[in-house]
Amino acid sequence: MKEGKNKSSQLKFYAIYSSLGIQMVVIIVALAFGGRELDKWLQWHFPVFTIVLTLLGIALATLYGIRELFKQQKK
């Protein structure tokens, strides 16, 4: 009986943290893509918005990940 419960909790653990990782990647890629499109639209030769929005995406994804991890620890 314990073995089945243990496998279920492991599966839940992997599902929660893999979905968190996917969400973080989506945030970063969305902002990087938005920055690239903004640079194309403005026809700038140096990709200012791509760099700035990618770094902002990394910061936001990190904050989101930390917040979700603390939320999971409280449960």
C-alpha positions in Angstrom: 0.0 0.0 0.0 2.8 2.4 0.9 4.5 1.8 -2.4 1.5 3.0 -4.5 1.2 6.1 -2.4 4.9 6.9 -2.7 4.8 6.6 -6.5 1.8 8.9 -6.6 3.5 11.5 -4.5 6.6 11.3 -6.6 4.5 11.8 -9.8 2.8 14.8 -8.2 6.2 16.2 -7.2 7.6 15.9 -10.8 4.4 17.3 -12.3 4.4 20.4 -10.1 8.0 21.3 -10.7 8.2 20.4 -14.4 5.1 22.6 -15.0 6.8 25.4 -13.0 9.9 25.1 -15.2 7.8 25.2 -18.4 6.0 28.3 -17.2 9.3 30.0 -16.4 10.6 29.2 -19.9 7.4 30.5 -21.5 7.7 33.8 -19.6 11.3 34.3 -20.8 10.6 33.3 -24.4 7.5 35.5 -24.6 9.4 38.6 -23.5 12.4 37.8 -25.7 10.1 37.4 -28.7 8.3 40.6 -27.9 11.6 42.5 -27.6 12.7 41.1 -30.9 9.5 42.1 -32.7 9.7 45.6 -31.1 13.3 46.0 -32.4 12.2 44.9 -35.8 9.2 47.3 -35.8 11.4 50.2 -34.7 14.1 49.1 -37.2 16.9 49.5 -34.7 20.3 48.0 -35.6 21.2 47.2 -32.0 18.7 44.9 -30.3 18.0 47.0 -27.2 14.5 45.8 -26.5 15.5 42.2 -27.1 18.2 42.4 -24.5 16.2 44.4 -21.9 13.0 42.4 -22.2 15.0 39.1 -22.1 16.7 40.1 -18.9 13.4 41.3 -17.5 11.9 38.0 -18.4 14.6 36.1 -16.6 14.1 38.3 -13.5 10.3 37.9 -13.6 10.5 34.1 -14.1 13.0 33.8 -11.2 10.7 35.7 -8.9 7.7 33.7 -10.1 9.6 30.5 -9.5 10.7 31.4 -6.0 7.2 32.6 -5.1 5.7 29.3 -6.3 8.3 27.2 -4.5 7.5 29.0 -1.2 3.8 28.5 -1.8 4.4 24.8 -2.3 6.5 24.5 0.9 3.7 26.0 2.9 1.3 23.2 1.8 
